[in-house]
Amino acid sequence: MATSVDIDKITEKQTELVQHIKRYATTDGSHSTAIASLHFSRTSYLEGPVYAVQGPALCIIVQGAKKFMVAESSYCYDPFHYLVVSLDLPHIGQITQADPQFPLLCMSLHFEPELIFDIIQNTGLSMSVESNSHRGMFVGEINLPLLDACCRLVRLLETPQDIPALAAFVIREIFYRILQAEQGDFLKQIGISDSHARKIAEVTRLIKQEFAKPLRIENLAMAANMSVASLHRHFKQVTAMSPLQYQKQLRLQEARRLLLSSQINAADAGFQVGYESPSQFSREYARMFGLPPKSDAKHLRDSLSLSSN
């Protein structure tokens, strides 16, 4: 349990991160940094629901609050809790606390499973393949050692000449702190090559690569060296959805992007993402986004136009 001294120091570190993120993220949106895996985001208004695919990342909010929804599960994180996502996951994001005076400020640190395996292998942390899979995301409690390492990483942006020599070491420390935490075993599984979680991550990568093509469950099971039944069971445990539901979310999110970013009509958008039946596409699109494709695209454009005025 954190002491009052720890809480004061945590608040001090968060205040430092707020100032850094404000400096590098002066406008709403996502901002890359000189450290390739480190991104900042800023949002000055309540936003959502936003449909997206989140890749493997540690997300730390230093101001504001956000909800991350996958299927029927919700994960809330704020300055007291961080979020870890260990594989590509379609989700719905919703900002629950933000305004122009105190915008939501977040740092995201992207990672590869190989980094997790390397840390485990070289630090003596216990490593075992579990029979049951863990969900591919979790929320943990912010602690002082983690925030201290995050501050040191962000400070490197002030001395870019030090980034090539030091950034990788600080990033390793950050994920070492996560692996040491109460839910660190959830993250360990993605670093172990023979774990079910790692195999499911590979399956999601394959589905994402060819989401517009018909889903061949037998081929995916063969690629993962799993039976079809085992693939379905572990895929649901890790992603909270079936492979077919996962593919459908990818298809519909891409169709929505196409409708918003081009003059393509709804039928063509459906065909491009793999639907053969326009009526089925329209039906499933409306079920996911609440409006038929054409109406939803108009609503989104109108909303963007209003927000930019």
Contacts in CASP RR format, 6 or more apart in sequence:
PFRMAT RR
TARGET T0000
AUTHOR 0000-0000-0000
METHOD contacts of the structure
MODEL  1
MATSVDIDKITEKQTELVQHIKRYATTDGSHSTAIASLHFSRTSYLEGPV
YAVQGPALCIIVQGAKKFMVAESSYCYDPFHYLVVSLDLPHIGQITQADP
QFPLLCMSLHFEPELIFDIIQNTGLSMSVESNSHRGMFVGEINLPLLDAC
CRLVRLLETPQDIPALAAFVIREIFYRILQAEQGDFLKQIGISDSHARKI
AEVTRLIKQEFAKPLRIENLAMAANMSVASLHRHFKQVTAMSPLQYQKQL
RLQEARRLLLSSQINAADAGFQVGYESPSQFSREYARMFGLPPKSDAKHL
RDSLSLSSN
2 10 0 8 1.000
2 143 0 8 1.000
2 144 0 8 1.000
6 143 0 8 1.000
6 144 0 8 1.000
9 144 0 8 1.000
10 142 0 8 1.000
10 143 0 8 1.000
10 144 0 8 1.000
10 147 0 8 1.000
13 144 0 8 1.000
13 147 0 8 1.000
13 148 0 8 1.000
13 150 0 8 1.000
13 151 0 8 1.000
14 62 0 8 1.000
14 63 0 8 1.000
14 79 0 8 1.000
14 147 0 8 1.000
16 151 0 8 1.000
17 60 0 8 1.000
17 62 0 8 1.000
17 105 0 8 1.000
17 107 0 8 1.000
17 147 0 8 1.000
17 150 0 8 1.000
17 151 0 8 1.000
17 154 0 8 1.000
18 62 0 8 1.000
18 63 0 8 1.000
18 105 0 8 1.000
20 151 0 8 1.000
20 154 0 8 1.000
20 155 0 8 1.000
20 157 0 8 1.000
21 40 0 8 1.000
21 42 0 8 1.000
21 62 0 8 1.000
21 105 0 8 1.000
21 106 0 8 1.000
21 107 0 8 1.000
21 154 0 8 1.000
22 42 0 8 1.000
22 105 0 8 1.000
24 31 0 8 1.000
24 33 0 8 1.000
24 40 0 8 1.000
24 157 0 8 1.000
25 31 0 8 1.000
25 40 0 8 1.000
25 41 0 8 1.000
25 42 0 8 1.000
25 105 0 8 1.000
26 42 0 8 1.000
27 42 0 8 1.000
28 42 0 8 1.000
28 43 0 8 1.000
28 44 0 8 1.000
28 45 0 8 1.000
28 103 0 8 1.000
29 41 0 8 1.000
29 42 0 8 1.000
29 43 0 8 1.000
30 39 0 8 1.000
30 40 0 8 1.000
30 41 0 8 1.000
31 39 0 8 1.000
31 40 0 8 1.000
31 41 0 8 1.000
31 42 0 8 1.000
32 39 0 8 1.000
33 39 0 8 1.000
33 40 0 8 1.000
33 157 0 8 1.000
34 157 0 8 1.000
34 160 0 8 1.000
34 163 0 8 1.000
35 153 0 8 1.000
35 156 0 8 1.000
35 157 0 8 1.000
35 163 0 8 1.000
35 167 0 8 1.000
37 109 0 8 1.000
37 110 0 8 1.000
37 111 0 8 1.000
37 171 0 8 1.000
38 107 0 8 1.000
38 108 0 8 1.000
38 109 0 8 1.000
38 110 0 8 1.000
38 153 0 8 1.000
38 154 0 8 1.000
39 107 0 8 1.000
39 108 0 8 1.000
39 109 0 8 1.000
39 110 0 8 1.000
40 105 0 8 1.000
40 106 0 8 1.000
40 107 0 8 1.000
40 108 0 8 1.000
41 104 0 8 1.000
41 105 0 8 1.000
41 106 0 8 1.000
41 108 0 8 1.000
42 103 0 8 1.000
42 104 0 8 1.000
42 105 0 8 1.000
42 106 0 8 1.000
43 95 0 8 1.000
43 98 0 8 1.000
43 103 0 8 1.000
43 104 0 8 1.000
44 98 0 8 1.000
44 99 0 8 1.000
44 100 0 8 1.000
44 103 0 8 1.000
44 104 0 8 1.000
45 95 0 8 1.000
45 98 0 8 1.000
45 99 0 8 1.000
45 100 0 8 1.000
45 307 0 8 1.000
46 95 0 8 1.000
46 96 0 8 1.000
46 97 0 8 1.000
46 98 0 8 1.000
46 99 0 8 1.000
47 94 0 8 1.000
47 95 0 8 1.000
47 98 0 8 1.000
48 92 0 8 1.000
48 93 0 8 1.000
48 94 0 8 1.000
48 95 0 8 1.000
49 69 0 8 1.000
49 92 0 8 1.000
49 93 0 8 1.000
49 94 0 8 1.000
50 92 0 8 1.000
50 93 0 8 1.000
50 94 0 8 1.000
51 90 0 8 1.000
51 91 0 8 1.000
51 92 0 8 1.000
51 93 0 8 1.000
51 249 0 8 1.000
51 252 0 8 1.000
51 253 0 8 1.000
51 256 0 8 1.000
51 288 0 8 1.000
51 289 0 8 1.000
52 90 0 8 1.000
52 91 0 8 1.000
52 93 0 8 1.000
52 253 0 8 1.000
53 88 0 8 1.000
53 89 0 8 1.000
53 90 0 8 1.000
53 91 0 8 1.000
53 208 0 8 1.000
53 250 0 8 1.000
53 253 0 8 1.000
54 68 0 8 1.000
54 85 0 8 1.000
54 88 0 8 1.000
54 89 0 8 1.000
54 91 0 8 1.000
55 85 0 8 1.000
55 87 0 8 1.000
55 88 0 8 1.000
55 89 0 8 1.000
55 110 0 8 1.000
56 85 0 8 1.000
56 86 0 8 1.000
56 87 0 8 1.000
56 88 0 8 1.000
56 110 0 8 1.000
56 111 0 8 1.000
56 112 0 8 1.000
56 113 0 8 1.000
56 190 0 8 1.000
56 201 0 8 1.000
57 84 0 8 1.000
57 85 0 8 1.000
57 108 0 8 1.000
57 109 0 8 1.000
57 110 0 8 1.000
57 111 0 8 1.000
58 82 0 8 1.000
58 83 0 8 1.000
58 84 0 8 1.000
58 108 0 8 1.000
58 109 0 8 1.000
58 111 0 8 1.000
58 174 0 8 1.000
58 175 0 8 1.000
58 178 0 8 1.000
59 77 0 8 1.000
59 82 0 8 1.000
59 83 0 8 1.000
59 84 0 8 1.000
59 85 0 8 1.000
59 106 0 8 1.000
59 107 0 8 1.000
59 108 0 8 1.000
60 82 0 8 1.000
60 106 0 8 1.000
60 107 0 8 1.000
60 108 0 8 1.000
60 109 0 8 1.000
60 142 0 8 1.000
60 147 0 8 1.000
60 150 0 8 1.000
61 77 0 8 1.000
61 78 0 8 1.000
61 79 0 8 1.000
61 82 0 8 1.000
61 104 0 8 1.000
61 105 0 8 1.000
61 106 0 8 1.000
62 79 0 8 1.000
62 105 0 8 1.000
62 106 0 8 1.000
62 107 0 8 1.000
63 79 0 8 1.000
63 102 0 8 1.000
63 103 0 8 1.000
63 104 0 8 1.000
63 105 0 8 1.000
64 78 0 8 1.000
64 79 0 8 1.000
64 95 0 8 1.000
64 96 0 8 1.000
64 97 0 8 1.000
64 98 0 8 1.000
64 102 0 8 1.000
64 103 0 8 1.000
64 104 0 8 1.000
64 105 0 8 1.000
65 76 0 8 1.000
65 77 0 8 1.000
65 78 0 8 1.000
65 95 0 8 1.000
65 96 0 8 1.000
65 97 0 8 1.000
65 98 0 8 1.000
65 104 0 8 1.000
66 76 0 8 1.000
66 77 0 8 1.000
66 78 0 8 1.000
66 93 0 8 1.000
66 94 0 8 1.000
66 95 0 8 1.000
66 96 0 8 1.000
66 97 0 8 1.000
66 104 0 8 1.000
66 106 0 8 1.000
67 74 0 8 1.000
67 75 0 8 1.000
67 76 0 8 1.000
67 93 0 8 1.000
67 94 0 8 1.000
67 95 0 8 1.000
67 96 0 8 1.000
68 74 0 8 1.000
68 75 0 8 1.000
68 76 0 8 1.000
68 77 0 8 1.000
68 83 0 8 1.000
68 85 0 8 1.000
68 91 0 8 1.000
68 92 0 8 1.000
68 93 0 8 1.000
68 137 0 8 1.000
69 75 0 8 1.000
69 91 0 8 1.000
69 92 0 8 1.000
69 93 0 8 1.000
69 94 0 8 1.000
70 89 0 8 1.000
70 90 0 8 1.000
70 91 0 8 1.000
70 92 0 8 1.000
70 137 0 8 1.000
70 239 0 8 1.000
70 240 0 8 1.000
70 241 0 8 1.000
71 239 0 8 1.000
71 240 0 8 1.000
71 241 0 8 1.000
71 245 0 8 1.000
72 240 0 8 1.000
73 135 0 8 1.000
73 240 0 8 1.000
75 83 0 8 1.000
75 137 0 8 1.000
75 138 0 8 1.000
75 139 0 8 1.000
76 96 0 8 1.000
76 139 0 8 1.000
77 83 0 8 1.000
77 139 0 8 1.000
78 97 0 8 1.000
79 142 0 8 1.000
80 141 0 8 1.000
80 142 0 8 1.000
81 139 0 8 1.000
81 140 0 8 1.000
81 141 0 8 1.000
81 142 0 8 1.000
82 139 0 8 1.000
82 140 0 8 1.000
82 141 0 8 1.000
82 142 0 8 1.000
82 146 0 8 1.000
82 178 0 8 1.000
83 137 0 8 1.000
83 138 0 8 1.000
83 139 0 8 1.000
83 140 0 8 1.000
84 137 0 8 1.000
84 138 0 8 1.000
84 139 0 8 1.000
84 140 0 8 1.000
84 178 0 8 1.000
84 183 0 8 1.000
84 186 0 8 1.000
84 187 0 8 1.000
85 136 0 8 1.000
85 137 0 8 1.000
86 113 0 8 1.000
86 136 0 8 1.000
86 137 0 8 1.000
86 186 0 8 1.000
86 187 0 8 1.000
86 189 0 8 1.000
86 190 0 8 1.000
86 197 0 8 1.000
86 201 0 8 1.000
87 136 0 8 1.000
87 190 0 8 1.000
87 197 0 8 1.000
87 200 0 8 1.000
87 201 0 8 1.000
87 204 0 8 1.000
87 238 0 8 1.000
87 239 0 8 1.000
88 201 0 8 1.000
88 204 0 8 1.000
88 205 0 8 1.000
88 208 0 8 1.000
89 136 0 8 1.000
89 137 0 8 1.000
89 204 0 8 1.000
89 239 0 8 1.000
90 241 0 8 1.000
90 246 0 8 1.000
90 249 0 8 1.000
90 250 0 8 1.000
90 253 0 8 1.000
95 104 0 8 1.000
97 104 0 8 1.000
98 104 0 8 1.000
107 150 0 8 1.000
107 154 0 8 1.000
109 153 0 8 1.000
109 171 0 8 1.000
109 174 0 8 1.000
111 171 0 8 1.000
111 175 0 8 1.000
113 190 0 8 1.000
113 191 0 8 1.000
113 198 0 8 1.000
113 201 0 8 1.000
114 191 0 8 1.000
115 171 0 8 1.000
115 172 0 8 1.000
115 175 0 8 1.000
116 175 0 8 1.000
116 179 0 8 1.000
116 187 0 8 1.000
116 188 0 8 1.000
116 190 0 8 1.000
116 191 0 8 1.000
117 191 0 8 1.000
117 192 0 8 1.000
117 193 0 8 1.000
118 172 0 8 1.000
119 125 0 8 1.000
119 172 0 8 1.000
119 175 0 8 1.000
119 176 0 8 1.000
119 179 0 8 1.000
120 127 0 8 1.000
120 179 0 8 1.000
120 188 0 8 1.000
120 191 0 8 1.000
120 192 0 8 1.000
121 127 0 8 1.000
123 176 0 8 1.000
125 179 0 8 1.000
125 180 0 8 1.000
125 188 0 8 1.000
127 188 0 8 1.000
127 192 0 8 1.000
128 192 0 8 1.000
129 189 0 8 1.000
129 192 0 8 1.000
129 194 0 8 1.000
129 195 0 8 1.000
129 196 0 8 1.000
130 185 0 8 1.000
130 189 0 8 1.000
130 195 0 8 1.000
130 196 0 8 1.000
132 196 0 8 1.000
132 237 0 8 1.000
133 189 0 8 1.000
133 195 0 8 1.000
133 196 0 8 1.000
133 197 0 8 1.000
133 200 0 8 1.000
133 234 0 8 1.000
133 237 0 8 1.000
133 238 0 8 1.000
134 185 0 8 1.000
134 186 0 8 1.000
134 189 0 8 1.000
134 197 0 8 1.000
134 237 0 8 1.000
134 238 0 8 1.000
135 186 0 8 1.000
135 237 0 8 1.000
135 238 0 8 1.000
135 239 0 8 1.000
135 240 0 8 1.000
136 186 0 8 1.000
136 190 0 8 1.000
136 197 0 8 1.000
136 238 0 8 1.000
136 239 0 8 1.000
138 183 0 8 1.000
138 186 0 8 1.000
138 187 0 8 1.000
140 181 0 8 1.000
140 182 0 8 1.000
140 183 0 8 1.000
141 181 0 8 1.000
141 182 0 8 1.000
143 177 0 8 1.000
143 181 0 8 1.000
145 177 0 8 1.000
146 174 0 8 1.000
146 177 0 8 1.000
146 178 0 8 1.000
146 181 0 8 1.000
149 170 0 8 1.000
149 173 0 8 1.000
149 174 0 8 1.000
149 177 0 8 1.000
150 174 0 8 1.000
152 170 0 8 1.000
153 167 0 8 1.000
153 170 0 8 1.000
153 171 0 8 1.000
153 174 0 8 1.000
156 162 0 8 1.000
156 163 0 8 1.000
156 166 0 8 1.000
156 167 0 8 1.000
156 170 0 8 1.000
157 163 0 8 1.000
175 187 0 8 1.000
178 184 0 8 1.000
178 187 0 8 1.000
179 187 0 8 1.000
179 188 0 8 1.000
189 195 0 8 1.000
189 196 0 8 1.000
189 197 0 8 1.000
189 198 0 8 1.000
190 197 0 8 1.000
190 198 0 8 1.000
190 201 0 8 1.000
191 197 0 8 1.000
191 198 0 8 1.000
192 198 0 8 1.000
196 226 0 8 1.000
196 230 0 8 1.000
196 234 0 8 1.000
196 237 0 8 1.000
196 238 0 8 1.000
197 234 0 8 1.000
197 238 0 8 1.000
199 224 0 8 1.000
199 225 0 8 1.000
199 226 0 8 1.000
199 234 0 8 1.000
200 224 0 8 1.000
200 231 0 8 1.000
200 234 0 8 1.000
200 235 0 8 1.000
200 238 0 8 1.000
200 239 0 8 1.000
201 238 0 8 1.000
202 223 0 8 1.000
202 224 0 8 1.000
203 220 0 8 1.000
203 223 0 8 1.000
203 224 0 8 1.000
203 231 0 8 1.000
203 235 0 8 1.000
203 243 0 8 1.000
204 239 0 8 1.000
204 246 0 8 1.000
206 220 0 8 1.000
206 223 0 8 1.000
207 215 0 8 1.000
207 220 0 8 1.000
207 243 0 8 1.000
207 246 0 8 1.000
207 247 0 8 1.000
207 250 0 8 1.000
208 250 0 8 1.000
211 247 0 8 1.000
211 250 0 8 1.000
211 251 0 8 1.000
211 254 0 8 1.000
211 273 0 8 1.000
211 274 0 8 1.000
212 251 0 8 1.000
212 272 0 8 1.000
212 273 0 8 1.000
212 274 0 8 1.000
213 274 0 8 1.000
215 243 0 8 1.000
215 244 0 8 1.000
215 247 0 8 1.000
217 228 0 8 1.000
217 231 0 8 1.000
217 232 0 8 1.000
217 243 0 8 1.000
218 228 0 8 1.000
220 231 0 8 1.000
220 243 0 8 1.000
221 227 0 8 1.000
221 228 0 8 1.000
221 230 0 8 1.000
221 231 0 8 1.000
224 231 0 8 1.000
226 234 0 8 1.000
231 243 0 8 1.000
232 242 0 8 1.000
232 243 0 8 1.000
235 241 0 8 1.000
235 242 0 8 1.000
235 243 0 8 1.000
235 246 0 8 1.000
236 242 0 8 1.000
239 246 0 8 1.000
241 249 0 8 1.000
248 284 0 8 1.000
248 288 0 8 1.000
249 288 0 8 1.000
251 270 0 8 1.000
251 273 0 8 1.000
251 274 0 8 1.000
251 275 0 8 1.000
252 273 0 8 1.000
252 284 0 8 1.000
252 285 0 8 1.000
252 288 0 8 1.000
252 289 0 8 1.000
254 272 0 8 1.000
254 273 0 8 1.000
255 269 0 8 1.000
255 270 0 8 1.000
255 272 0 8 1.000
255 273 0 8 1.000
255 275 0 8 1.000
255 281 0 8 1.000
255 285 0 8 1.000
255 293 0 8 1.000
256 285 0 8 1.000
256 289 0 8 1.000
256 293 0 8 1.000
256 296 0 8 1.000
256 297 0 8 1.000
256 300 0 8 1.000
258 264 0 8 1.000
258 269 0 8 1.000
258 272 0 8 1.000
258 273 0 8 1.000
259 266 0 8 1.000
259 269 0 8 1.000
259 293 0 8 1.000
259 294 0 8 1.000
259 296 0 8 1.000
259 297 0 8 1.000
260 297 0 8 1.000
260 300 0 8 1.000
260 301 0 8 1.000
264 272 0 8 1.000
265 294 0 8 1.000
266 278 0 8 1.000
266 281 0 8 1.000
266 282 0 8 1.000
266 285 0 8 1.000
266 292 0 8 1.000
266 293 0 8 1.000
266 294 0 8 1.000
266 297 0 8 1.000
267 278 0 8 1.000
267 281 0 8 1.000
269 281 0 8 1.000
269 293 0 8 1.000
270 278 0 8 1.000
270 281 0 8 1.000
270 293 0 8 1.000
271 278 0 8 1.000
275 281 0 8 1.000
275 284 0 8 1.000
281 293 0 8 1.000
282 292 0 8 1.000
282 293 0 8 1.000
285 292 0 8 1.000
285 293 0 8 1.000
285 296 0 8 1.000
286 292 0 8 1.000
286 293 0 8 1.000
286 296 0 8 1.000
289 296 0 8 1.000
290 296 0 8 1.000
291 299 0 8 1.000
END
